[in-house]
Amino acid sequence: MHRDSLFYQLFAQLPQTLFDLLGIDTPPGYRFDSVELKQTAFRIDGVFVPPDPSGTVYFCEVQFQRDNTFYQRFFSEIFLYLRLHDGTFSDWQAVVIYPDRQAEQETFQAYQLLVNSDRLHRVYLNELGSLEALPLSLALMQLTVLPEAEMATAARFLAERTRTEAVPRPEVIMELITTIVLYKFTKLSREEVLRMLGFTTEELKRTRFYQEVYAEAREEGRQEGRLEGRQEGREEGLQEGLQQGLQQGEAAIVLRQLRRRFGSVPSDLEERIRQLSPHQIEALAEALLDFTDLGAVSAWLNRSS
């Protein structure tokens, strides 16, 4: 699982997550970033910068594998950052996120005072509590460390919480849930994951994923159609040729989507689809998510003829 990227998305989209971990109200105006200290090629996973110099800067690191030099590197990064940005904040705090206690560095005598100080907060995701009791931002974090056997049920539960609770930016939370599950179930398509999470066809059509795929398909169809139209059109019939080309281009996109889902498409079924009107092709493209096999496609064509 590409956890660095995943946690970057989580903090960038829901910066209140860090303050939920610390059990404090989210202060306004904080900006999140991942910072590279170029002089040494150090990189801090996350820096939460206060809006004014009187605030506290928060450093956050996600550490899922044991590294017995971690605290040496982490505190070096922090103090270098403090030196380079002197005067831009009044205090600092650090948070390290571990999946469990076994992932933490074993010995750190030279840094004992800092590790045990109130400046460093160590979080163990498997000890956060139940998904039912956690804020959604923290439940998303815990979802990343669940075993595969539990993840599908937990993800569906969080998706349902997102639908029924008054949460800010529910579309962002749904997208993050989907991304986490995709990282775990690498052989599933995004559409299959959304189905697994209990999305209805209408909900699927409202997702960013569906809208982007459909918009891309439409644009590819237009481009393919324009090419065919230019090749077939003559001066007196150019407009008609362009229209026919657009129609054939969109039909080709629908056929490609069917092949991706069900394999080869019989020639007679392909011919029926190519004969559809532009309005019918658009309706078929929107109905694709309802089909479970090519027989359902044939049934839809029979109803639409």
N, C-alpha and C positions, 0 to 999 in steps of 0.2 A: 504494500500500500504506500503511495506517495504521500506520506503524512505531512511533510513540510508544506507542500502545495495545498493540501487539504486544510491544514490549520491556518495557513495564510488567508485562504478564502474565508474561513470562518471568522477570523479576527477583522478582516477587511470589511466584510458584509455586516457583521454583528459585533462591533467593538465593545458593546456592553458585556460580552462574554468574560473578559478579563476581570471586570469589577464584580460580576456574579461569582467568579471563583474566589475573590477576596472577601465576599460578603458585604460589600459596601455599595451605596447608591452610585449610579453612573454619573460622574461629573460631566458637565457640558463642555463641548468644544475640543475634546481630545482628537488628535489625528494619529492614525496608525500607519506604520511603515516598516519595511524590512530594510535594515541599514548595513551597508558594506563599508568597513573602515579600510580604505584602499591602501594605506601605508603598510598594513600588515596582512592584507587579504582576509581579515577577520570579518565575519558576518553575524549580526545578531538577528535571530528569527523575527522578533517583533519589538518595536519601540513605540510606546504610546506617549506622544509628546503633548504637554499641556498647552493651552492657548495663550498663557502669559507666563512671565518669568517667576511669578510667585507660586506656581504650581509644582506638582511632583511628576517626574518622568518615570515611567514604568518600563522595565526591560522584561521580555518574556522569551523563554526558550522551551522548545518541545524536544524532549530527550527520550526516545523509545528504545535505545540500545545502550547497554552499559559501556561507559567510557571512563577509564580510571584517570584520565587527565581533564575531565569535563570542567570541574570547578576552577581549575587553573586557567583554562581557556576562557570560561564565562566571565570570571571576575576581571581578567585582563581586558576583555572586550568592553566591559562596563566602565572600567576606570579610564581606558583610552577614550571612549565616547565622552565621558565627563570632562576630560581635559580638552577635547576638541570643541566642545559646546559649552564651555564655561560661561556662566551668566545667563543662560537661557531658561533656567528653572532653579527652584530653591532646594529641592530634595529629590531623593530617588528611592525606588523600591524594585525588587526583582522577583520574578515568578518562574519556577521550573515545573513543567508538566511532565510527569512520568506515567506510563501505563500502570505500573505497580512498584512496590518497593524493591523488587529484585533488579529493576533496571537502573537503580541509583549507584553511583560510584561507591566502592566499598570503603576506601580509606581516604581521608582528606584532612589529616592532622594540621597541615600548614594553613588550612582555610577554616578550621573548626570555629573560630570566633565569628567569621562572616556567615558561615552556613547556619549556625545556631542563633544568629541575631534576628531581630524583628524586621530587618530589611529584606530577608529572603523568605519567600513562601514556597514550600514544596507541596505540590498537588499530586495525588495518586488517583488516577481516574477510576480504578476499580473500587475505591473507597468512598466515592462521592455520595452514594446512596441509591435509592431506587429511581427508575425512570419516571415513575408516577409522581414522585415528590420533587424532582429537580426542575429548575427553570429549563425551558426548551434549549437555551443556548448550551447549558451544561449537559443536558441529556444527549445533545448531538455529539459532544466530546466523548461521552461514555460509549455511544454507539460505535465509535471507531475501534474500541478494544474488545467488543463482544465477540465470542466465537461464532463461526459461520452458522452453526445450528440454531443459534438464538437470534441472529441478526434480522432475518426476514420478519419474524413476529414483532420484534422490537421496533423495526422501521415502520411497519404498518401502524403500530400503536402511536408512534410519534407523528406520523402523517395524519392520523385521526385527531390527535391533540391539536395539531396545527389548524385543522378545519374547524374545530369546535370551540377553541379558546380564542379570546380576544388578544391576539399577539401582533406586535408590529411586524410589518413586512413578511406576511405569511408566504408569499411567493418565493422569497429568498430562502426561507427555512425549508420549503419543499424541494427547492433546487439542491440545497446542501445535503438533505437526506438522500436524494437520488444519487448524488455524486459519491457519498460515502458507500452506499450499497454497490455502486458500479465498481469502486475500487476493490471491494471484497469479492463480488461475483463477476470476474473479468470476462466470462464467456457469455454473459447476458447482454442484450442490446438495451439501450436506454428505454425504448418502448416497452420491452419485457419487464424492466425494473419498475416502470411506472404502473404497469398492470399488476405487478406483485404488490405494490403499495396500495392497491385498491382504487386506482383512478378509474372513473367511468370514461366512456368515449368522449363525452362532452367536456369533462375536466382535462382529458388529454389534449383536446383541441385548443384549450386555453393555455397550455404550458408553453414556455418560451421555446422548448425543444421542438414541439410540433410546429409552431408558427415559423421558426427559422427554417426547418426542413421543408415545409410547404412553400415558403417564400422562395427558397433556393430552387426548388423543383420548378416553380412557375417561371422564374427568371431563366433557368436553363431551357425550358420549353420555348419561351419567347425567342431566345437567341437561336436555338435550333430551327425554329419555325421561320424566322426571318431569312436564314440561310437557304432553306428549302424554297421559300417564296421567291427569293431573288433568282434562284436557279430555274424555277418553273415559269415565273411570270414573264409576260411580254409587255410591251409598252401599253397596249390597250387593256391588258388584263392583269397588270401588276398588282393592283389592290386585292383582287380575288386570289391571286397566287400567294400573296403574303398571308391572307387570312387562312387559306388552306394549310400553309406551312406552319403557322402558329398552332392550328388544330392538331396537326400531325406531331408537332414537337411536344405538346402537352400529353398526347396519347403515348408517345414514347416514354415520357417520364413515368406515367402511371404503370406502364408495362415493366419498366425497370424496377419500380417499387414492388410489384407483384413477384417478380423473379427473385428479388432479395428475400422475400418472405416465404415463398412456396416452391422455389426452384423453377424449372422450365414451365412455360405457358403454352398449352396446345395451340396449334396454328389457327384452328377455327375460332377459339376464344380470342386470340390476338386480333384476328380480322374483325370480329364483332366490336372490339374496343376501338379499333382504328376507324370504324364507321360511325362512331358516336358524334353527336353534335358538340360544339364547344361547351354548351351549358351542361350536357350530360357528362362530359369528361370531367368538368369541375366537380359535379356532384359525386362522381365515382371516386375522385381523388380524396374527397372529404369522408367518404364511406369506407375507405380502405381499412381503417382501424377496427371496424366491426367484423371483418372477415376472419374466419379461422381456417378456411381452406378454399381451394379454387371452386368447389361446388357452390359456396356462398356467393362467389363472384358471378357465376352463371345464373344463379337465382336472382341476383340483383339485376342483371342485364335483362332477364325475362320480365321482371316487374317494370323495368324502365322502357321496354320496347313499345 
